């Protein structure tokens, strides 16, 4: 696979190239910059990392240890009194919809599959989060952006100095009742970047929930850099180096189909969680299993067509700046799809997007977010700007990683256009935003 490369390594990518763990994944996975916009048609296996990159998104970075009992770390402050005194309290933009937001984590086990990334016969085990319109939220605590043990692992891997940041508290209230005024909830599944955490899509997930969706964010156990399970157990990546993207997609697709099955069980009044933890009041019979969409960032976006091909219950899909691999990009897909790219990436310079575009036979949109880079489609768009020193960022490296667009503006635009797309395709609510360029959002270009 050949890639266009800048002649000089950016400071942020130079640091990443020698770093294992979450930082390498977040800053190098995917196609989002001129340095990554490839035109290859075959996903390679492991080889030496291209200049300035720790690994491409079709390759996996191994972890030295599969399981670790997580405890609080000086890297992250967890108590309210600590947050008040934290020198770097991080936040996300507030949701913009009409509803308050609830959230709950689900621990699920698929007894019919073994974990593909572990030797032996352990069943496939997943953590997912539900985000939904909620009521009586004052009676329920706000959920952290990431559970403390996983967060400590993440910040240590990113080499964030101790006592420098406090990760955000989300707008989601743990276990709050579902707001019945929202009616039956269309479902949106979210798949994160390679090795990334489901938490990195929180800004989008909680906003869509505030607009009346049930958003399900999935972690990919033993592919994700860290996944925290009940009791503080943290599972880290054991995926072999050189694993091709097509195999990663296959595992994620199987996970997605399993999760959809569990949502159907919940809607029928069952509780599929391992610990049988009480589910939010009103969740049963509130899920609209006939209106399911899926979106993802980076490799998570590349996963969406494969999931749609495998499961006809997914009626619409969106890819946030992720390259495609495998046969899904050459198969006809007659359901709506949104391509949403950063400023240096679209179907004019990514052969996988160009091929996929020709095979789309439903509503299709190819949008470019001017001023954005690959990481702009993750929560790092907000968090890096709030504590650049802690994340080893300079003004120049921030621009290289996130582009010159203002963080709140980037997040606002993503929220608005994702909602417009899924509202149209799942709720039949037409938005003029999808008709063509808007003077309200001149940063968005329609690629023709």
DRENKE-375385 format. One line per field, with one value per residue (C-alpha): y, x, z; residue in one letter; residue number from 1. Coordinates in pm, 1 decimal, padded with zeros to 6 digits. Layout:
<pts>
v: Y/...
u: X/...
w: Z/...
residuo: A/...
num: NUM/...
</pts>
This chain:
<pts>
v: 00000.0/00338.2/00658.4/01018.5/01146.8/01483.1/01529.0/01615.3/01432.0/01641.9/01677.9/01495.0/01200.3/01183.4/01137.9/00878.8/00668.0/00559.4/00518.9/00210.7/00209.6/00448.6/00757.3/00573.7/00442.2/00772.0/00980.2/00741.9/00518.6/00592.1/00809.4/01175.3/01374.7/01417.5/01182.4/00909.5/00948.3/00620.9/00480.6/00114.1/-00149.8/-00433.6/-00428.0/-00526.9/-00733.3/-00603.7/-00438.8/-00157.3/00146.9/00424.5/00729.3/00926.4/00666.0/00404.2/00176.7/00195.3/00133.6/-00207.8/-00324.9/-00398.1/-00283.7/-00559.8/-00510.5/-00667.9/-00766.2/-00882.7/-00821.2/-00578.3/-00493.0/-00121.3/00121.5/00495.0/00661.1/00999.7/01059.4/01101.3/01276.6/01107.2/01278.4/01595.9/01779.2/01678.9/01805.5/02143.4/02176.0/02013.1/02235.9/02083.9/02005.2/01890.8/01934.7/01852.4/02085.3/02046.4/01850.0/02063.9/01860.4/01899.0/01605.8/01544.1/01244.5/00915.9/00648.2/00294.8/00049.1/-00307.5/-00607.2/-00867.7/-01216.0/-01406.7/-01775.7/-01882.9/-01726.8/-01754.2/-01442.8/-01427.5/-01232.0/-01466.1/-01817.9/-02077.0/-02089.3/-01782.5/-01660.1/-01322.0/-01052.5/-00693.4/-00361.2/-00117.1/00208.2/00321.4/00692.8/00793.0/01071.9/01069.4/01223.5/01281.9/01313.9/01513.3/01191.2/01015.7/01096.7/01226.5/00956.4/00994.9/01011.9/00690.1/00464.1/00539.0/00227.5/00242.9/00618.9/00570.5/00315.9/00546.0/00852.9/00653.0/00516.5/00870.7/00980.4/01249.1/01379.9/01295.3/01541.5/01750.6/01671.2/01559.3/01386.3/01515.8/01438.4/01364.3/01497.6/01144.4/01053.8/00694.6/00483.4/00771.5/00667.9/00686.3/00988.7/00838.4/01170.3/01084.2/00790.3/00485.8/00545.8/00494.8/00319.7/00442.1/00215.3/00371.8/00198.4/00371.2/00386.3/00098.7/00025.6/00324.5/00347.7/00391.2/00699.7/00892.9/00929.2/01072.7/01426.6/01290.6/01012.9/01227.7/01496.3/01245.2/01104.5/01454.7/01461.8/01146.1/00859.6/00554.0/00558.3/00243.6/00286.2/-00036.4/-00124.1/-00395.7/-00614.7/-00709.0/-00481.9/-00161.9/-00028.1/-00072.0/-00187.5/-00173.6/-00437.8/-00443.0/-00473.0/-00263.2/-00532.9/-00381.6/-00586.7/-00454.3/-00528.9/-00876.9/-00855.1/-00985.6/-00739.9/-00742.1/-00836.0/-00721.8/-00480.5/-00733.2/-00966.6/-00677.7/-00587.0/-00944.8/-00947.2/-00606.4/-00708.6/-01017.7/-00800.0/-00554.1/-00819.5/-00969.2/-00630.5/-00568.7/-00904.0/-00798.8/-00473.4/-00675.3/-00884.1/-00569.1/-00431.5/-00748.5/-00702.8/-00924.4/-00825.6/-00977.9/-00820.5/-01062.7/-00921.8/-00861.7/-00502.4/-00318.9/-00145.3/00209.8/00230.0/00253.2/00109.5/-00207.9/-00156.4/00186.6/00065.6/00096.8/-00208.1/-00109.5/00209.7/00126.8/00323.6/00298.3/00538.7/00520.5/00714.4/00608.7/00228.7/00230.5/00417.0/00164.9/-00107.2/00031.3/-00100.0/-00447.4/-00443.9/-00319.8/-00594.4/-00856.4/-00726.8/-00583.3/-00439.6/-00151.0/00084.5/00374.7/00427.6/00702.4/00694.8/00968.7/00981.2/00609.3/00415.3/00100.7/-00240.9/-00568.9/-00665.2/-00442.1/-00143.4/-00327.0/-00469.0/-00292.3/-00124.1/00002.1/00178.2/00542.3/00631.7/00943.3/00994.5/01275.0/01353.8/01581.0/01852.3/01634.4/01321.7/01233.8/01008.4/01217.0/01101.7/00776.9/00496.5/00295.3/00579.3/00627.1/00257.4/00245.2/00556.4/00392.9/00094.4/00299.1/00287.6/00454.9/00816.3/00907.2/01210.2/01294.1/01586.6/01743.0/01941.6/02218.5/02297.5/01957.5/01672.3/01306.1/01352.0/01619.1/01340.2/01218.3/01382.0/01475.2/01771.6/01928.8/01771.4/01842.5/02210.2/02235.3/02093.5/02105.1/02095.2/01783.8/01609.7/01728.1/01962.3/02284.0/02531.2/02388.7/02024.5/02101.5/02237.9/01934.6/01692.9/01876.2/02140.0/02512.3/02480.7/02587.9/02280.5/02378.4/02461.8/02127.4/01937.5/02149.7/02081.9/01707.9/01696.2/01895.5/01700.3/01357.0/01442.5/01578.0/01258.6/01012.9/01225.0/01207.6/00839.5/00699.0/00956.8/01090.1/01446.5/01630.1/01881.8/02142.6/02097.4/01788.0/01967.8/02145.7/02402.1/02612.9/02970.4/02873.7/02612.2/02727.6/02488.5/02195.5/02119.6/01880.6/01667.9/01626.2
u: 00000.0/00132.5/00048.9/00106.1/00341.6/00453.1/00825.7/00863.5/00714.4/00480.7/00573.5/00264.3/00318.8/00688.4/00604.2/00343.1/00572.1/00762.6/00463.7/00250.8/-00100.7/-00390.0/-00205.7/-00059.0/-00401.3/-00583.9/-00333.1/-00254.1/-00554.5/-00752.8/-00745.8/-00780.9/-00485.1/-00271.6/-00022.7/-00282.9/-00499.5/-00423.2/-00562.2/-00495.2/-00754.6/-00619.3/-00570.7/-00212.2/-00087.5/00167.2/00478.8/00702.5/00499.4/00497.0/00702.3/00549.7/00287.5/00290.8/00049.0/-00213.4/-00574.8/-00574.8/-00302.0/-00324.7/-00098.1/-00048.8/-00063.2/00181.5/-00089.8/-00445.7/-00604.2/-00533.4/-00713.8/-00763.3/-00734.0/-00744.9/-00431.8/-00270.2/-00324.5/-00698.1/-00897.0/-01225.2/-01390.3/-01600.6/-01363.3/-01071.7/-01249.2/-01300.9/-00927.8/-00804.6/-00578.9/-00718.9/-01088.8/-01199.7/-01550.9/-01755.4/-02007.4/-02355.4/-02611.0/-02839.8/-03161.3/-03486.0/-03439.7/-03223.3/-02994.1/-02967.2/-02704.3/-02635.7/-02350.7/-02433.4/-02207.8/-02295.5/-02163.4/-02226.9/-02227.6/-02228.7/-01890.9/-01542.4/-01327.2/-01128.6/-00842.2/-00777.9/-00635.0/-00862.1/-01237.6/-01351.6/-01688.9/-01706.2/-01757.7/-01859.3/-01926.5/-02165.4/-02324.3/-02678.7/-02758.6/-03123.5/-03373.9/-03436.3/-03645.3/-03597.8/-03226.3/-03160.4/-03208.0/-02930.0/-02558.0/-02388.3/-02178.1/-01802.1/-01663.5/-01475.8/-01467.0/-01176.0/-00963.1/-00984.2/-00920.9/-00608.6/-00482.7/-00561.6/-00388.9/-00082.8/-00059.6/-00090.8/00188.6/-00026.1/00160.4/-00001.1/-00248.8/-00279.0/-00626.9/-00965.6/-01163.3/-01514.5/-01837.1/-02091.1/-02442.2/-02573.7/-02731.5/-02669.2/-02983.2/-03228.5/-03576.0/-03651.5/-03859.7/-04179.3/-04257.6/-03988.3/-04198.2/-04041.5/-03668.4/-03486.5/-03154.1/-02809.0/-02507.8/-02161.9/-01833.8/-01507.7/-01170.3/-00925.1/-00814.7/-01012.1/-01266.3/-01640.8/-01604.8/-01439.7/-01778.5/-01956.4/-02004.0/-02199.6/-02378.1/-02521.0/-02631.5/-02819.7/-02977.7/-03095.3/-03269.1/-03468.1/-03242.6/-03123.1/-02749.8/-02549.1/-02171.4/-01971.0/-01629.0/-01431.3/-01286.3/-00920.6/-00902.6/-00979.9/-00687.7/-00877.1/-01225.2/-01339.0/-01580.3/-01779.0/-01555.7/-01276.7/-01134.6/-00967.6/-00912.5/-00649.2/-00562.2/-00440.9/-00511.0/-00205.7/00010.5/-00054.1/-00420.2/-00587.5/-00876.4/-01107.2/-01074.2/-01127.7/-01440.7/-01568.4/-01535.5/-01698.2/-01983.7/-02051.2/-02043.1/-02285.5/-02535.5/-02520.0/-02582.5/-02883.5/-03020.8/-02977.0/-03161.5/-03451.1/-03448.8/-03453.6/-03743.1/-03935.4/-03878.5/-03573.0/-03250.8/-02949.9/-02680.5/-02445.7/-02508.9/-02881.1/-02827.4/-03161.3/-03219.8/-03356.1/-03728.2/-03921.6/-03650.8/-03845.5/-04089.7/-03935.2/-03687.7/-03788.6/-03629.1/-03763.9/-03554.2/-03186.3/-02890.0/-02515.6/-02223.4/-01857.9/-01533.1/-01212.7/-01205.4/-01541.6/-01681.9/-01524.2/-01703.4/-02048.8/-02091.8/-01980.9/-02237.3/-02508.0/-02429.6/-02447.4/-02757.8/-03051.5/-03193.4/-02945.0/-03132.7/-02888.1/-02516.2/-02258.3/-01879.8/-01682.2/-01350.7/-01274.3/-01122.2/-01287.7/-01130.4/-01261.2/-01550.1/-01814.8/-01691.8/-01752.2/-02096.1/-02416.5/-02575.0/-02928.1/-02964.6/-02885.0/-02525.9/-02338.7/-01966.8/-01831.3/-01463.0/-01190.9/-01040.2/-00777.1/-00983.9/-01272.6/-01349.4/-01132.2/-00818.2/-00930.7/-00987.3/-01187.5/-01438.6/-01457.3/-01530.5/-01782.4/-01960.6/-02023.1/-02185.0/-02433.9/-02789.3/-02984.4/-02966.4/-02598.5/-02406.2/-02036.1/-01956.6/-01622.2/-01564.0/-01323.4/-01064.5/-01099.2/-00851.2/-00899.6/-00916.8/-01183.1/-01441.2/-01351.7/-01388.5/-01022.1/-01138.8/-01259.4/-01029.1/-00692.0/-00775.1/-00869.3/-00543.0/-00285.5/00017.9/-00101.0/-00149.7/00191.3/00038.7/00176.3/-00030.2/00127.9/00064.4/-00296.4/-00353.4/-00186.9/-00394.3/-00727.4/-00708.7/-00771.9/-01147.5/-01267.7/-01346.3/-01700.2/-01775.9/-01644.0/-01855.6/-02163.3/-02142.5/-02098.0/-02395.1/-02619.8/-02542.7/-02554.3/-02892.7/-03016.8/-02913.7/-03061.3/-03373.5/-03433.4/-03363.2/-03512.7/-03777.8/-03868.5/-03798.3/-03653.2/-03375.5/-03266.6/-02913.1/-02884.1/-02996.2/-02665.4/-02426.2/-02565.3/-02472.7/-02514.2/-02240.1/-02000.2/-01738.0/-01930.7/-01859.2/-02069.9/-01832.6/-01988.4
w: 00000.0/-00095.2/00081.1/00004.3/00270.9/00387.5/00355.1/00719.6/01011.7/01216.1/01584.4/01696.5/01465.5/01547.2/01913.1/01832.4/01622.4/01929.8/02156.9/02215.5/02353.3/02321.8/02201.3/01905.7/01816.3/01844.8/01654.0/01372.5/01306.4/00997.7/00692.4/00767.2/00651.3/00346.2/00506.5/00522.4/00215.0/00038.3/-00284.4/-00223.4/-00298.0/-00084.0/00291.4/00375.7/00662.7/00910.1/00781.1/00891.3/00985.7/00725.6/00810.9/01093.5/01179.0/01451.1/01267.4/00996.8/01091.3/00925.9/01163.6/01532.8/01813.6/02073.9/02447.0/02683.9/02923.2/02864.5/03202.4/03478.8/03798.4/03761.3/04051.4/04077.5/03947.6/04005.5/03634.4/03685.1/03953.0/04031.7/04328.3/04308.0/04539.2/04318.9/04008.7/04168.4/04227.8/03909.3/03701.0/03381.7/03422.3/03080.6/02942.0/02635.8/02470.2/02617.4/02412.6/02199.7/02180.0/02371.1/02607.3/02909.6/02873.0/03056.8/03019.8/03135.6/03076.8/02976.6/03036.9/02774.9/02698.5/02376.5/02474.4/02110.3/02021.0/02163.2/02186.4/01859.9/02017.0/02311.5/02312.4/02464.4/02470.7/02663.2/02536.8/02367.4/02630.4/02557.1/02724.0/02560.5/02674.0/02603.9/02571.3/02561.5/02637.0/03010.5/03283.8/03660.3/03594.3/03913.3/04109.1/03919.8/03913.8/03602.7/03440.8/03392.5/03041.6/03115.2/03418.4/03650.7/03601.8/03223.1/03232.0/03441.9/03191.1/02900.1/03042.5/03139.6/02784.7/02650.4/02885.3/03045.8/03353.0/03688.0/03837.5/03522.1/03389.8/03516.0/03244.8/03172.8/03344.4/03072.9/03026.5/03078.3/03412.6/03513.7/03517.3/03481.5/03359.6/02988.9/02896.1/02754.0/02583.2/02329.7/02207.6/02049.2/02017.3/01687.4/01744.7/01638.8/01685.5/01718.6/01632.8/01740.4/01568.2/01568.1/01920.1/02041.4/02322.7/02292.5/02512.9/02229.4/02057.6/02361.5/02229.8/01934.6/02123.8/02401.1/02156.2/01941.6/02258.2/02349.5/02010.7/02084.8/01977.4/02164.1/02090.5/02157.3/02177.4/02147.1/02277.3/02100.3/02372.1/02324.0/02020.9/02213.1/02411.5/02736.2/02835.0/03196.7/03322.4/03648.2/03953.7/03803.4/03576.8/03269.7/02956.0/02717.0/02355.4/02264.7/01892.9/01703.9/01514.1/01142.5/01176.5/00852.8/00867.8/00705.0/01004.7/01245.9/01051.5/01071.7/01450.2/01485.6/01258.3/01469.1/01782.8/01625.4/01525.8/01873.7/02034.1/01809.2/01922.0/02285.2/02219.3/02082.0/02399.8/02615.5/02414.4/02493.9/02866.7/02916.4/03090.2/02910.4/03130.1/03303.4/03651.1/03583.8/03688.5/03678.9/03348.4/03329.7/03395.4/03073.1/02849.0/02778.6/02492.5/02412.7/02148.6/01784.9/01628.5/01287.8/01274.8/01323.2/01189.5/01242.7/01233.7/01322.2/01319.2/01146.1/01121.3/01299.1/01001.0/00770.1/00964.5/00890.7/00531.7/00639.4/00919.1/00684.3/00434.5/00708.2/00885.8/00694.1/01017.7/00982.9/00752.6/00719.2/00776.3/00813.9/00797.6/00971.6/00786.3/00780.5/00490.2/00354.7/00310.7/00178.5/-00047.5/00109.9/-00085.5/-00414.0/-00329.8/-00415.3/-00113.2/-00162.3/00171.8/00255.6/00336.9/00447.7/00389.9/00608.1/00570.4/00699.5/00484.0/00312.4/00255.9/00027.2/-00266.1/-00498.0/-00315.8/-00148.5/-00394.3/-00143.1/-00111.6/-00488.3/-00541.4/-00258.5/-00386.7/-00724.7/-00552.5/-00348.4/-00481.0/-00201.7/-00085.9/-00074.4/00048.6/00040.1/00269.3/00354.7/00675.1/00580.0/00845.1/01012.5/01045.9/01129.2/01506.3/01468.2/01455.4/01805.4/02145.7/02128.0/01920.0/02244.3/02500.4/02340.6/02305.9/02673.8/02808.4/02529.5/02755.1/02937.2/02604.2/02479.2/02223.4/02081.4/01876.1/01562.1/01650.1/01743.6/01396.9/01242.4/01449.9/01452.3/01182.2/01222.5/01277.5/01624.7/01836.6/01934.9/01573.2/01449.0/01700.1/01630.9/01257.3/01302.1/01537.3/01306.4/00990.5/01153.2/01301.9/00969.2/00791.6/01040.1/01090.1/00716.3/00674.2/00995.4/01084.6/00738.5/00850.7/00555.9/00619.1/00366.6/00501.3/00284.3/-00032.3/-00083.1/00065.3/00349.9/00430.9/00797.9/00763.9/00492.5/00633.9/00480.6/00116.1/-00091.3/-00297.0/-00640.5
residuo: X/X/X/X/X/X/X/X/X/X/X/X/X/X/X/X/X/X/X/X/X/X/X/X/X/X/X/X/X/X/X/X/X/X/X/X/X/X/X/X/X/X/X/X/X/X/X/X/X/X/X/X/X/X/X/X/X/X/X/X/X/X/X/X/X/X/X/X/X/X/X/X/X/X/X/X/X/X/X/X/X/X/X/X/X/X/X/X/X/X/X/X/X/X/X/X/X/X/X/X/X/X/X/X/X/X/X/X/X/X/X/X/X/X/X/X/X/X/X/X/X/X/X/X/X/X/X/X/X/X/X/X/X/X/X/X/X/X/X/X/X/X/X/X/X/X/X/X/X/X/X/X/X/X/X/X/X/X/X/X/X/X/X/X/X/X/X/X/X/X/X/X/X/X/X/X/X/X/X/X/X/X/X/X/X/X/X/X/X/X/X/X/X/X/X/X/X/X/X/X/X/X/X/X/X/X/X/X/X/X/X/X/X/X/X/X/X/X/X/X/X/X/X/X/X/X/X/X/X/X/X/X/X/X/X/X/X/X/X/X/X/X/X/X/X/X/X/X/X/X/X/X/X/X/X/X/X/X/X/X/X/X/X/X/X/X/X/X/X/X/X/X/X/X/X/X/X/X/X/X/X/X/X/X/X/X/X/X/X/X/X/X/X/X/X/X/X/X/X/X/X/X/X/X/X/X/X/X/X/X/X/X/X/X/X/X/X/X/X/X/X/X/X/X/X/X/X/X/X/X/X/X/X/X/X/X/X/X/X/X/X/X/X/X/X/X/X/X/X/X/X/X/X/X/X/X/X/X/X/X/X/X/X/X/X/X/X/X/X/X/X/X/X/X/X/X/X/X/X/X/X/X/X/X/X/X/X/X/X/X/X/X/X/X/X/X/X/X/X/X/X/X/X/X/X/X/X/X/X/X/X/X/X/X/X/X/X/X/X/X/X/X/X/X/X/X/X/X/X/X/X/X/X/X/X/X/X/X/X/X/X/X/X/X/X/X/X/X
num: 1/2/3/4/5/6/7/8/9/10/11/12/13/14/15/16/17/18/19/20/21/22/23/24/25/26/27/28/29/30/31/32/33/34/35/36/37/38/39/40/41/42/43/44/45/46/47/48/49/50/51/52/53/54/55/56/57/58/59/60/61/62/63/64/65/66/67/68/69/70/71/72/73/74/75/76/77/78/79/80/81/82/83/84/85/86/87/88/89/90/91/92/93/94/95/96/97/98/99/100/101/102/103/104/105/106/107/108/109/110/111/112/113/114/115/116/117/118/119/120/121/122/123/124/125/126/127/128/129/130/131/132/133/134/135/136/137/138/139/140/141/142/143/144/145/146/147/148/149/150/151/152/153/154/155/156/157/158/159/160/161/162/163/164/165/166/167/168/169/170/171/172/173/174/175/176/177/178/179/180/181/182/183/184/185/186/187/188/189/190/191/192/193/194/195/196/197/198/199/200/201/202/203/204/205/206/207/208/209/210/211/212/213/214/215/216/217/218/219/220/221/222/223/224/225/226/227/228/229/230/231/232/233/234/235/236/237/238/239/240/241/242/243/244/245/246/247/248/249/250/251/252/253/254/255/256/257/258/259/260/261/262/263/264/265/266/267/268/269/270/271/272/273/274/275/276/277/278/279/280/281/282/283/284/285/286/287/288/289/290/291/292/293/294/295/296/297/298/299/300/301/302/303/304/305/306/307/308/309/310/311/312/313/314/315/316/317/318/319/320/321/322/323/324/325/326/327/328/329/330/331/332/333/334/335/336/337/338/339/340/341/342/343/344/345/346/347/348/349/350/351/352/353/354/355/356/357/358/359/360/361/362/363/364/365/366/367/368/369/370/371/372/373/374/375/376/377/378/379/380/381/382/383/384/385/386/387/388/389/390/391/392/393/394/395/396/397/398/399/400/401/402/403/404/405/406/407/408/409/410/411/412/413/414/415/416/417/418/419/420/421/422/423/424/425/426/427/428/429/430/431/432/433/434/435/436/437/438/439/440/441/442/443/444/445/446/447/448
</pts>
